Amino acid sequence: MRKLLAAFAARLGLSRRATIVDPLQRKLDRMGLSQAAFDALAAMGVSEFLATLRQVAKGKDTRFAALQLPIEGANEAAVAVGAAPEGEGYAFQRLISEQLVQFLLMQKLVRLSPGEMADVVRIEGLGRLTGSGGAMLVGSHFGPARLVPPILAIMGVELTAIAPIDFQDLLAIEHPQGLRMLELTQSSDLRILAEAQRDLRRGRVVHSTGDGLRGGAKQTFSFLGAPRDFTTSYAFLALSAGVPCHPVFIRSDGEGQLALEIERPLGGDIEGGASADNTAALARDYVMRLEHRWRSDFGNVPLRSLQLMRNGWQKPNAPAPARKGLLGRLVPIRKPPSRRDRWNARWARRDYAPFWLSAGVPAPLVGAVADGHFRPGMRLLEVGCGQGENAFFAAQQGLDVLAVDFAEAAIRRAREKHGQSGLRLDYRVADITRPHAVEGSFDCAFDCGCLHAMPGSERDAYARNLAVLLEEGATFLLLHKLEPGESREGLEADLRRLFGAAFAVIEAGDADLGHAGHPQPAIALLLRRGAA
């Protein structure tokens, strides 16, 4: 790889390392791409380059027909894993994820101003990185992922990127201002991680990859129905530095528009520091989000990843992984606790009393009753009821309440406290993300603390299932906390997108889920069933 990149730089006249040209020539020869065609692609501006790729994907530009080979290879791999590739948009997505194309595109993007970059790449969630504290970004081999660090640096993010190879250096491309590269080799893991941790504590954003084959601190998770090893170093870094950890994805929509998305933080319900369980739980949340991306946007999965999947996540000709030593042979791989396991363990402890339990009934819920949105006789569904205090309050106001939580220990505690109240109040174990887990129809619904603790991969199912349960015109009050450094506007926009297909926003305001001694900023959304 290093020789290939050096040869790429030499071919473009960007470097004096002109003696190392064979690796690139071999790659061009394998693709059947001529020197003249390569030079023509390298000389294009970014708009012309993307337009040319679109024509290649459509089969309408024969000058660069050799670039169709990665598309064909990806199609074969996709069919082998049960996908059904089709269409010009799909071909473009495959093409822009190809290694050589990414190098050419990086060479062009680093020359852009922030305004020009915004015309080429739509960036969502950038406001999540504008707080005073640091943040961890975990990237993936998905779409043209190598472009993420330079794009964010050009947009003004003070970024430290951890990578096995500094591509920009070997391509002789100048780093954008604010971008610091930490080249990770097996012998320097601990030193590099210590530097990254210091940068996080100084308020910088650190970018690393969560699904690579290199690096230590690996753990096995189920991915698309099969075991796969994932690194957990990024999770340890975020938890030990006390900063949020955001997944970041870059994708193509098939028409040449690139979108870079910084998602909500991982592990919204994790409490405490960088313990083994917390590190595994945060990593598991990332794996679930990555799996959701693969399932929902298969066109942006690169050929290399598809080939690795066909090979059982091993490099070609690599020996099967073996656990080292006697302990590795005797002790099975430890399965990390699920989100339900963690919540059950918390609610089962009699001393479990987080600050928000003593905050009382949230003011927006009291207001919804006072303003007539929740009226006596209405059938109310509370999602994620915990020990049931808010459901009990609503039942006292004359509502017929079903309160659900996926943690059996929480429902046991709620029934112990309020099960004999004589009110129209029922507590049941149910997971709102599972179809048909809750039966019946409801006039109104309430959520304080459930959705904001869910991984992104479960949110679509939450919104879809809730819409099925609510009558047309029903009201839904959602209280969703703001993570440190997260912008209120960005969160509200995310929630409007999530519920927009089935709900219209009536009111949006600020809320506090804590108390005077421990505030917890949040957003309150009042929605009505029925799309705007």
Residue, then its C-alpha position, 0 to 999 in steps of 0.5 A: m500500500r505504501k509503495l502504491l501511494a508513493a507511486f500515485a504521488a509520483r505519477l501526479g508529479l506531487s512527489r520526488r519519489a519517482t522511482i517507485v512506480d511499479p505498484l501503481q502501474r500494475k494496478l492500472d494494468r490490471m484495470g486496463l486504464s491507460q496512462a493517458a486516461f489516468d492523467a486526464l482524470a487527475a487533471m479534472g476539477v472536482s465537479e468535472f470528475l464527479a460528472t465523469l464518474r456519473q457517465v462512467a457508471k451509466g456506461k456512456d463514457t468509453r474513455f474510462a470504461a476500465l473503471q467499470l471493473p470494480i463495479e462488476g466485481a462488487n456486483e458479483a460479491a453483492v449477489a453472493v451475499g444475497a443483495a440485488p444490485e441494480g441501476e446507475g445510482y448503485a453503480f456510481q456508489r460502487l465506483i466512488s468507493e473504489q480505492l483509486v477513485q478515492f485517492l483522486l477525489m481526495q487530491k481534488l477536495v483538499r483544494l476547496s474552500p469551506g464554501e466550495m466544499a459545502d456545494v460538493v458534500r452535504i454535511e449533517g450533524l456538524g453542530r454536534l462537534t461545536g461544544s467546548g469539550g472534545a469528541m470521538l468520531v468512529g468511522s467505518h469502511f463505508g462509502p468513500a470513508r477516507l475523505v472524512p478527516p480532510i473534509l471535516a478539517i476544511m470545514g473548521v474542525e480541529l481534528t486528530a485522525i488515527a489511521p494505519i497509513d497517512f494517505q495524504d502524506l504518502l500522496a504528497i497532499e498537504h494536510p488541511q489546517g487543523l488536521r493532525m494525523l497519528e499513524l498507527t502501527q502495532s508497535s506504537d498502539l499505546r503511545i498513539l492512543a495516549e496522544a489521542q486521549r490527551d487531544l480529547r482532553r484538550g478539546r480536539v475531535v479525534h477520528s478513528t475507525g471501528d471496523g478495520l482489520r488492524g489494531g488491537a483490543k478486538q472483541t467478537f460481535s454478531f454482524l449480519g448473522a455471523p461472528r466478526d471481530f471489531t476493535t474497541s479502542y475508540a470506545f475506550l478512548a471516549l469513555s476514559a476521556g469522558v467525551p461523547c462518541h459519534p459514528v460518522f458515515i459518508r455516502s453517495d446518493g447515486e447522483g454524485q451528491l456526497a453526504l457526510e453524517i455525524e450521528r447522535p452519540l453512542g451508548g446513551d444509557i451507559e453510566g460510569g467510566a471505561s470499564a470492560d462492560n461499558t467499553a463492550a456496550l458502547a462498541r456493541d451500539y456501534v456495531m448495531r448502527l453499522e449493521h443498520r447502514w449495511r442493511s439499509d444502504f447496501g450500495n455504499v458498502p465497498l467491494r473490499s468489505l464485500q470480499l472480506m465478508r465472503n471470506g469470513w472477515q479474513k484477508p485472502n489466504a489468511p489463517a483462521p484466527a486462533r486464541k493464544g495460550l491455554l486461557g484462550r483455549l479454555v475460556p470462551i469469548r465473553k459475550p457483552p451484556s445487551r442493553r436490556d441486560r444492563w437496564n435489568a441489572r440497574w433496576a434490580r439493585r435496590d440502591y439504584a437511584p440516578f439523579w433523574l428519579s428524584a426530579g419529580v414529574p416533568a413540567p411538560l407532562v404537567g402542562a400537557v394535562a393542564d392544557g387538555h392534550f392529555r384528558p381524563g378518560m383518554r387511553l395513554l401509552e407511556v414508553g420506557c416507564g421505568q419505576g412508573e412515577n409518571a404513569f402513576f401521575a397520569a392515572q391520578q389525573g383520570l387517564d387510562v394508562l398502559a406503561v411499558d418497559f423492556a426491563e423486567a426489573a423496572i416493571r417489577r419495581a413499578r408494580e411494587k410501588h403503584g400496582q395496588s393503587g386502584l387506578r386504571l393503570d397497568y404495567r407490562v414488559a414490552d419492547i416498543t421496537r418489536p412489532h406487535a409487542v404492544e396491543g391496542s390503540f391509544d389516544c395519546a403517548f408519552d416518552c421521557g428517557c426511552l428514545h434518547a437511550m436507544p441506539g440509532s439502529e432501533r429508532d426507525a422501528y420505534a417511530r414506525n411501531l408507535a405510529v401504528l399504535l396511535e389513533e389518527g389525531a392522537t398526541f405524543l409528548l416526547l422529552h429527549k435529553l441533549e448530549p453535552g455539546e449537542s446543538r438543540e437545533g440539530l437534535e430537533a431537526d433529527l427528531r423531525r426527520l425521524f417522526g415526519a412520515a407519520f407525525a406533525v410537530i405542534e410545539a417544540g420547547d426546552a425542558d429540564l429532566g434534572h433538578a436544581g442540583h443536577p440540571q439535565p437540558a432536554i427538548a420537549l416535542l408535542l406531536r400529533r399523529g398524522a403527517a404534516 
